[in-house]
Amino acid sequence: MAYEPPWLLGARRDMELGVLEIRGGDQHHWRILEYHANTTLHATTDEIAWCASSTGTWLIESGFQSTNSARARSYLRWGISLSHPAHGCIVVTKRGGKNQPGPKVIDATGHVGLLVGITAGFVDLLAGNQSNRVCIKSFPVEQVLGYRWPIERLRR
């Protein structure tokens, strides 16, 4: 088996656990609320976008610094930029229509996840808040805003 970064192992575990939103009502998935607790947003519902919250939690739980933000594009200013994708790297993508701003606009919508594969013009991301769950989905390479790698371990 190829090297798996520790944050990717945490994401795989949560995918196997079946972490997903509890739709409707006042109940919210405990794990998604844990993700949010690791951000400055501290959201109390699983219906607030949580891709950055889950990514940050997997980094923190594996001993690495996160952005502590619930904003996906916050990862564009985090870690080191990679010129080429690497297995397990953090990938930030545009979200929505084709007229989304480029990587210099941090406050725009976006998505963030962990790279688990590349196939014919697509990146395969393991992330939270994909179809309201932790799962793997494919995104066109032209939507990618950046590939990032952590550089700072948490001080404990």
RODO-2510 file (C-alpha; in nm, 4 decimals, decimal comma):
residues 156
     n   res          X          Y          Z
     1     m     0,0000     0,0000     0,0000
     2     a     0,1228     0,3503    -0,0846
     3     y     0,1985     0,6100     0,1819
     4     e    -0,1159     0,7621     0,3298
     5     p    -0,0755     1,0954     0,5085
     6     p    -0,2236     1,0780     0,8599
     7     w    -0,4947     1,3374     0,7843
     8     l    -0,6121     1,1208     0,4941
     9     l    -0,6391     0,8204     0,7260
    10     g    -0,8746     1,0218     0,9483
    11     a    -1,0884     1,1172     0,6495
    12     r    -1,1069     0,7548     0,5346
    13     r    -1,2139     0,6520     0,8843
    14     d    -1,4967     0,9071     0,8853
    15     m    -1,6075     0,7942     0,5392
    16     e    -1,6201     0,4343     0,6641
    17     l    -1,8164     0,5486     0,9703
    18     g    -2,0727     0,6989     0,7328
    19     v    -2,0593     1,0594     0,8572
    20     l    -2,3489     1,2458     0,6944
    21     e    -2,5925     1,5255     0,7684
    22     i    -2,9120     1,4466     0,9545
    23     r    -3,1657     1,6203     0,7303
    24     g    -3,4493     1,8198     0,8817
    25     g    -3,5406     1,8720     1,2427
    26     d    -3,3204     1,9721     1,5322
    27     q    -3,0829     1,6759     1,5264
    28     h    -2,7312     1,7195     1,3897
    29     h    -2,4540     1,4660     1,3407
    30     w    -2,2205     1,4786     1,6407
    31     r    -1,9091     1,4379     1,4256
    32     i    -1,9971     1,7331     1,2003
    33     l    -2,0478     1,9450     1,5116
    34     e    -1,6989     1,8344     1,6223
    35     y    -1,5635     1,9512     1,2882
    36     h    -1,7250     2,2933     1,3369
    37     a    -1,5868     2,3197     1,6916
    38     n    -1,2363     2,3289     1,5403
    39     t    -1,3106     2,6519     1,3517
    40     t    -1,3678     3,0093     1,4578
    41     l    -1,7248     2,9773     1,3231
    42     h    -1,8290     2,7204     1,5885
    43     a    -2,1455     2,6383     1,3927
    44     t    -2,4062     2,4375     1,5834
    45     t    -2,5786     2,2731     1,2885
    46     d    -2,4719     2,0156     1,0320
    47     e    -2,6461     2,2163     0,7611
    48     i    -2,3778     2,4884     0,7477
    49     a    -2,1130     2,4134     0,4819
    50     w    -1,8540     2,1912     0,6501
    51     c    -1,5881     2,0878     0,3968
    52     a    -1,3249     2,3197     0,5516
    53     s    -1,4317     2,2252     0,9032
    54     s    -1,3796     1,8551     0,8329
    55     t    -1,0480     1,9118     0,6529
    56     g    -0,9235     2,1201     0,9444
    57     t    -1,0303     1,8584     1,1977
    58     w    -0,8480     1,5795     1,0132
    59     l    -0,5332     1,7937     1,0070
    60     i    -0,5593     1,8846     1,3766
    61     e    -0,6303     1,5264     1,4827
    62     s    -0,3180     1,4111     1,2983
    63     g    -0,1013     1,6752     1,4651
    64     f    -0,0950     1,9459     1,1985
    65     q    -0,1996     2,3088     1,1947
    66     s    -0,5245     2,3987     1,0159
    67     t    -0,6558     2,7396     0,9145
    68     n    -0,9172     2,7207     1,1944
    69     s    -1,1581     2,8604     0,9358
    70     a    -1,4839     2,7252     0,7979
    71     r    -1,4039     2,8975     0,4656
    72     a    -1,2727     2,6544     0,2010
    73     r    -1,0575     2,9129     0,0255
    74     s    -0,8734     2,9885     0,3513
    75     y    -0,6542     2,6909     0,2577
    76     l    -0,5162     2,8857    -0,0377
    77     r    -0,3025     3,0831     0,2111
    78     w    -0,2088     2,7858     0,4276
    79     g     0,0859     2,5455     0,4154
    80     i     0,2984     2,5394     0,1024
    81     s     0,1793     2,5572    -0,2559
    82     l     0,2495     2,2535    -0,4726
    83     s     0,3114     2,2974    -0,8429
    84     h     0,1815     1,9435    -0,9018
    85     p    -0,0764     1,7413    -0,7094
    86     a     0,0428     1,4826    -0,4564
    87     h    -0,1532     1,1975    -0,3024
    88     g    -0,3320     1,3293     0,0061
    89     c    -0,2634     1,6966    -0,0626
    90     i    -0,5262     1,9548     0,0202
    91     v    -0,7081     2,0686    -0,2948
    92     v    -0,9085     2,3909    -0,3142
    93     t    -1,1598     2,4237    -0,5964
    94     k    -1,4075     2,6766    -0,7249
    95     r    -1,7708     2,6091    -0,6425
    96     g    -2,0663     2,7125    -0,8487
    97     g    -2,0794     2,8626    -1,1971
    98     k    -1,7893     2,9082    -1,4354
    99     n    -1,7521     3,2803    -1,3536
   100     q    -1,6051     3,2225    -1,0078
   101     p    -1,3063     3,4400    -0,9128
   102     g    -0,9519     3,3072    -0,9086
   103     p    -0,7354     3,1988    -0,6143
   104     k    -0,6589     3,5519    -0,4903
   105     v    -1,0208     3,5960    -0,3751
   106     i    -1,0393     3,4166    -0,0408
   107     d    -1,3907     3,5323     0,0522
   108     a    -1,5588     3,3692    -0,2498
   109     t    -1,7277     3,0298    -0,2416
   110     g    -1,5104     2,7251    -0,2803
   111     h    -1,4620     2,3657    -0,1808
   112     v    -1,1726     2,1867    -0,0122
   113     g    -1,0818     1,8217     0,0142
   114     l    -0,8029     1,5662     0,0020
   115     l    -0,6659     1,4270    -0,3221
   116     v    -0,7106     1,0511    -0,3582
   117     g    -0,6841     1,0160    -0,7366
   118     i    -0,6527     1,1791    -1,0757
   119     t    -0,8361     1,0518    -1,3819
   120     a    -0,8603     1,2021    -1,7327
   121     g    -0,9051     1,5687    -1,6485
   122     f    -1,0561     1,5148    -1,3035
   123     v    -0,9324     1,5175    -0,9456
   124     d    -1,0921     1,2728    -0,7034
   125     l    -1,1408     1,4310    -0,3618
   126     l    -1,2221     1,2702    -0,0306
   127     a    -1,3980     1,5461     0,1605
   128     g    -1,6796     1,6402     0,3890
   129     n    -2,0003     1,8017     0,2679
   130     q    -2,0018     1,6225    -0,0667
   131     s    -2,3592     1,5086    -0,1240
   132     n    -2,4072     1,5954     0,2465
   133     r    -2,1582     1,3301     0,3593
   134     v    -1,7921     1,2340     0,3775
   135     c    -1,7241     1,0636     0,0458
   136     i    -1,5166     1,0684    -0,2717
   137     k    -1,6269     1,2825    -0,5668
   138     s    -1,4620     1,3906    -0,8903
   139     f    -1,4104     1,7541    -0,9938
   140     p    -1,2808     1,8935    -1,3249
   141     v    -0,9138     1,9921    -1,3046
   142     e    -1,0004     2,3360    -1,4444
   143     q    -1,1919     2,4085    -1,1200
   144     v    -0,8780     2,3587    -0,9084
   145     l    -0,7480     2,6782    -0,7506
   146     g    -0,4551     2,5242    -0,5659
   147     y    -0,2783     2,2198    -0,4268
   148     r    -0,1415     2,2636    -0,0733
   149     w     0,0686     2,0646     0,1762
   150     p     0,1003     2,1209     0,5510
   151     i     0,4282     2,2507     0,6880
   152     e     0,3553     2,3239     1,0499
   153     r     0,2880     2,0694     1,3192
   154     l     0,0810     2,1715     1,6179
   155     r     0,2746     2,2720     1,9283
   156     r     0,1651     2,0506     2,2157
***
